[in-house]
Amino acid sequence: MASVLDLPPSDRPRERLRALGATALTTSELLGLLFGVASTGQTATETAADVLHRAGGSLRRLGQMPLARLTAFHGVGEVRALAMHAALELGRRLAAEGVEDGEPMRGPRDVWRFYAPRLEGLTVEEFHVAILDSQHRLERDVLVSRGILNSSLVHPREVFREAIAERAASLVLVHNHPSGDPTPSVDDRAITAQLVAAGRLLDIPIQDHLVIGRGRFLSFAEAGLL
């Protein structure tokens, strides 16, 4: 059975991590460290490389794979599959901390930086409301709905209930398109118009609505759609 101990110490991922830091390791080596000891006649790094290859070399695709599919891969049991899901979720949460506490969201790119790591890789739509204070700082992120987006799920009372409780100065609407294309649908436009009108009545303006795709986004404000 292949073993990392067969490698010279300077080539062992754990030793290189200790000596050089995590940035010195390949993605397969980092994934292999999660896997731990070798099994099935391969080193953990070789097993990790096979798994990554099956995901087209993409960590995002790997994170989207259900546990049942991951455990079907040669050399990957439930423990390793769970470790991958946990590690990739930690990565998403770390990336979502790109907007520091108290940093204003002054434009669409600031909003995108905060939400893209959370929403880009999802296989279902999520509709969020960013509640902002008078300095455009994020007071609270509210998940309004998860699933197919329609006006029955995203109703003004669900959106503005939390905004009123938080004494919001303004709101930004955010949702993702799992297809990767951020072009707004007819329903997206209708929901936005409904919420903008409700915001005017309540004196809680909707500053923008971002649709997040894969690596890109569309801002209703920038596109003149508000």
Phi and psi in degrees as a GROMACS rama.xvg file:
@    title "Ramachandran Plot"
@    xaxis  label "Phi"
@    yaxis  label "Psi"
@TYPE xy
-65.0809  145.131  ALA-2
-143.009  146.093  SER-3
-64.2063  -22.5121  VAL-4
-68.9583  -16.643  LEU-5
-74.3714  -14.3101  ASP-6
-85.994  151.336  LEU-7
-59.2913  146.711  PRO-8
-51.0573  -37.491  PRO-9
-68.6401  -16.2995  SER-10
-100.411  -5.17022  ASP-11
-76.5106  129.095  ARG-12
-54.4587  -41.5524  PRO-13
-65.0719  -40.2298  ARG-14
-68.8326  -39.8156  GLU-15
-67.1078  -37.1444  ARG-16
-62.1934  -43.6508  LEU-17
-64.7479  -39.6377  ARG-18
-85.1963  -36.208  ALA-19
-116.037  -13.5662  LEU-20
94.6276  164.01  GLY-21
-65.3054  -28.5346  ALA-22
-67.0244  -16.3642  THR-23
-80.146  -12.123  ALA-24
-96.2629  150.349  LEU-25
-75.0066  166.762  THR-26
-60.6098  -40.6337  THR-27
-63.9371  -39.2273  SER-28
-66.6454  -41.1754  GLU-29
-64.362  -42.3153  LEU-30
-65.3329  -37.7882  LEU-31
-63.2566  -33.3468  GLY-32
-65.5395  -32.6394  LEU-33
-65.396  -34.2  LEU-34
-72.207  -27.7133  PHE-35
83.1979  -128.523  GLY-36
-73.6208  156.642  VAL-37
-68.2451  155.304  ALA-38
-155.909  167.888  SER-39
54.1567  31.7302  THR-40
78.0224  7.39098  GLY-41
-125.183  158.441  GLN-42
-73.4722  161.292  THR-43
-60.6076  -35.5303  ALA-44
-65.963  -38.9849  THR-45
-66.4861  -41.6257  GLU-46
-61.7574  -43.3714  THR-47
-62.5795  -39.4764  ALA-48
-63.8187  -40.0343  ALA-49
-62.6733  -44.2654  ASP-50
-63.2698  -44.434  VAL-51
-64.2313  -37.7977  LEU-52
-61.9588  -40.4027  HIS-53
-65.9905  -21.2696  ARG-54
-95.6178  15.4837  ALA-55
68.0271  23.2052  GLY-56
75.257  9.98101  GLY-57
-108.198  121.948  SER-58
-67.4442  -32.2737  LEU-59
-62.1552  -45.6832  ARG-60
-65.2433  -37.0288  ARG-61
-62.3789  -41.5497  LEU-62
-68.2861  -21.766  GLY-63
-85.0094  -13.4929  GLN-64
-72.6431  133.53  MET-65
-68.3714  158.667  PRO-66
-57.2501  -38.1046  LEU-67
-61.0734  -36.2674  ALA-68
-73.3791  -40.8151  ARG-69
-63.46  -42.3941  LEU-70
-69.8741  -15.1662  THR-71
-78.8413  -15.1845  ALA-72
-71.8885  144.451  PHE-73
-59.9215  123.93  HIS-74
87.9914  0.656028  GLY-75
-113.47  111.763  VAL-76
-98.2295  -170.239  GLY-77
-64.9722  -39.208  GLU-78
-62.3336  -45.1557  VAL-79
-68.131  -38.6877  ARG-80
-63.1147  -43.1004  ALA-81
-64.4488  -38.4693  LEU-82
-63.5928  -40.3707  ALA-83
-63.7072  -46.8986  MET-84
-60.1765  -42.3367  HIS-85
-64.9007  -44.1935  ALA-86
-66.2143  -41.9031  ALA-87
-68.4989  -34.9129  LEU-88
-66.6742  -38.805  GLU-89
-61.7073  -39.3448  LEU-90
-62.0194  -42.4171  GLY-91
-63.1085  -42.1493  ARG-92
-68.5888  -36.5613  ARG-93
-62.8695  -45.2344  LEU-94
-62.9286  -33.2148  ALA-95
-69.2404  -13.733  ALA-96
-84.6936  13.6712  GLU-97
-62.3393  -29.2164  GLY-98
-93.428  112.186  VAL-99
-69.8125  154.856  GLU-100
-55.83  130.129  ASP-101
86.2883  -6.18193  GLY-102
-79.2529  126.885  GLU-103
-66.2129  147.924  PRO-104
-97.6056  90.8789  MET-105
-89.9475  -11.5976  ARG-106
-161.024  175.448  GLY-107
-57.325  -36.2506  PRO-108
-67.3401  -33.7535  ARG-109
-63.9734  -41.3209  ASP-110
-66.011  -43.7608  VAL-111
-61.2603  -41.2616  TRP-112
-59.7593  -34.8204  ARG-113
-77.7526  -42.3275  PHE-114
-93.2524  -26.7882  TYR-115
-56.7234  -45.7138  ALA-116
-61.0402  -27.5743  PRO-117
-81.3277  -33.2605  ARG-118
-109.663  -24.5431  LEU-119
-58.2609  -39.1455  GLU-120
-91.0906  3.3669  GLY-121
-74.3042  148.239  LEU-122
-96.0469  -3.09923  THR-123
-129.572  160.601  VAL-124
-79.0928  140.045  GLU-125
-125.341  138.699  GLU-126
-113.052  120.086  PHE-127
-117.003  155.296  HIS-128
-123.207  123.819  VAL-129
-92.7176  115.12  ALA-130
-90.7109  120.292  ILE-131
-111.178  150.053  LEU-132
-90.1819  -172.516  ASP-133
-68.2172  -16.4651  SER-134
-98.5884  13.8761  GLN-135
66.1638  21.2683  HIS-136
-88.1696  145.516  ARG-137
-72.5686  116.149  LEU-138
-84.8475  -39.8358  GLU-139
-164.783  143.389  ARG-140
-102.217  126.176  ASP-141
-118.37  122.316  VAL-142
-83.8772  115.09  LEU-143
-91.039  -42.8171  VAL-144
-152.36  156.276  SER-145
-137.684  122.1  ARG-146
131.216  -159.576  GLY-147
-64.1976  129.033  ILE-148
-82.511  122.794  LEU-149
-151.79  169.938  ASN-150
-68.6232  -21.048  SER-151
-74.6682  -29.3395  SER-152
-85.594  -36.7751  LEU-153
-105.24  79.7932  VAL-154
-96.9606  146.056  HIS-155
-51.418  -35.9608  PRO-156
-65.703  -33.507  ARG-157
-71.6097  -34.5161  GLU-158
-76.1935  -44.6355  VAL-159
-91.3316  -11.965  PHE-160
-57.7778  -50.2516  ARG-161
-70.2535  -35.622  GLU-162
-63.2826  -41.5012  ALA-163
-66.4223  -42.8207  ILE-164
-62.3091  -34.2322  ALA-165
-89.2772  0.8227  GLU-166
55.0408  49.0485  ARG-167
-64.1496  141.394  ALA-168
-83.6866  -33.4336  ALA-169
-164.322  170.503  SER-170
-131.981  153.425  LEU-171
-125.371  129.204  VAL-172
-90.4126  141.032  LEU-173
-143.067  131.248  VAL-174
-149.244  164.67  HIS-175
-110.443  157.299  ASN-176
-114.494  109.684  HIS-177
-58.5499  -22.4002  PRO-178
-65.6159  -20.7901  SER-179
94.6897  -13.2151  GLY-180
-96.0385  116.34  ASP-181
-83.2904  7.47473  PRO-182
-59.9183  125.362  THR-183
-68.8255  141.075  PRO-184
-85.6612  173.963  SER-185
-59.758  -42.2863  VAL-186
-63.8997  -39.5282  ASP-187
-57.4534  -45.0837  ASP-188
-66.9021  -41.2964  ARG-189
-65.562  -44.158  ALA-190
-62.2301  -42.8079  ILE-191
-61.9428  -46.5393  THR-192
-59.9908  -41.1305  ALA-193
-63.7924  -43.4101  GLN-194
-73.628  -36.2221  LEU-195
-62.488  -41.9384  VAL-196
-64.2089  -41.6444  ALA-197
-65.1705  -37.8641  ALA-198
-63.486  -36.8092  GLY-199
-64.2528  -41.7992  ARG-200
-64.2567  -36.6519  LEU-201
-90.7462  -2.76112  LEU-202
60.132  37.6818  ASP-203
-125.423  92.6089  ILE-204
-68.9092  145.698  PRO-205
-89.0614  113.063  ILE-206
-76.0943  -34.0366  GLN-207
-167.714  166.355  ASP-208
-135.628  116.184  HIS-209
-100.831  132.004  LEU-210
-106.909  119.841  VAL-211
-100.479  123.535  ILE-212
-106.034  -150.689  GLY-213
-97.3026  103.808  ARG-214
77.8378  6.67721  GLY-215
-155.21  169.32  ARG-216
-150.482  164.448  PHE-217
-123.078  130.696  LEU-218
-103.18  120.79  SER-219
-58.3866  -38.4888  PHE-220
-65.1775  -47.5287  ALA-221
-65.9449  -32.2463  GLU-222
-85.1506  -0.0175901  ALA-223
71.4034  29.899  GLY-224
-103.15  -2.09299  LEU-225
